[in-house]
Every structure is written in structure tokens, then in C-alpha cells.
Amino acid sequence: MEVQVLSPSPDFEGESMQPHQERVVTELNELTEKHAKLGVFLQGATFKSLDVEEHARLTRQHAVMGEYAKILTDRIANFK
């Protein structure tokens, strides 16, 4: 499984990030890895063995993680 490491927009090239911006990039990279791993889990035998309610919770968690990643990506794209 390949995880894409994200960085600020090209307009940000050559500038150093503030500590809070570095934390956002780190957070996104960690979230992206967890989101991908959960996606793999959702395709596996263990997931299929779980009850319907747990299927719904995990599927919802995966969707929310994707939305959260989109927000962090947008924030990073707009770092100045």
C-alpha cells in the first residue's frame, strides 16, 4: 500500500513552514495512511464477519476521515 506524502502548494516553495503548518502536514500524512489502511480493512474477511451496525460505523468513519483529509489538504494548499 502506497501512501502519498503531501506538501504545501507550489506557491509556498522556498519558504519555510511555521510549526503549526508542519503539524497540519504531519497530521494529514498520518490521517492519509490510516484512511488507506481502513479502506483495505473494509475489503477484508474480518470486516465481513462483523455485524451490520459495526459495518455502518466503520464505513461512516472511513467517509468522515476522507472529508477530514480534504479539509486538511485545502488548508495546506492555502498556506502562505
Secondary structure in CASP SS format (residue, H / E / C, confidence):
PFRMAT SS
TARGET T0000
AUTHOR 0000-0000-0000
METHOD secondary structure of the structure
MODEL  1
M C 1.00
E C 1.00
V C 1.00
Q C 1.00
V C 1.00
L C 1.00
S C 1.00
P C 1.00
S C 1.00
P H 1.00
D H 1.00
F H 1.00
E C 1.00
G C 1.00
E C 1.00
S C 1.00
M C 1.00
Q C 1.00
P H 1.00
H H 1.00
Q H 1.00
E H 1.00
R H 1.00
V H 1.00
V H 1.00
T H 1.00
E H 1.00
L H 1.00
N H 1.00
E H 1.00
L H 1.00
T H 1.00
E H 1.00
K H 1.00
H H 1.00
A H 1.00
K H 1.00
L H 1.00
G H 1.00
V H 1.00
F H 1.00
L C 1.00
Q C 1.00
G C 1.00
A H 1.00
T H 1.00
F H 1.00
K H 1.00
S H 1.00
L C 1.00
D C 1.00
V H 1.00
E H 1.00
E H 1.00
H H 1.00
A H 1.00
R H 1.00
L H 1.00
T H 1.00
R H 1.00
Q H 1.00
H H 1.00
A H 1.00
V H 1.00
M H 1.00
G H 1.00
E H 1.00
Y H 1.00
A H 1.00
K H 1.00
I H 1.00
L H 1.00
T H 1.00
D H 1.00
R H 1.00
I H 1.00
A H 1.00
N C 1.00
F C 1.00
K C 1.00
END
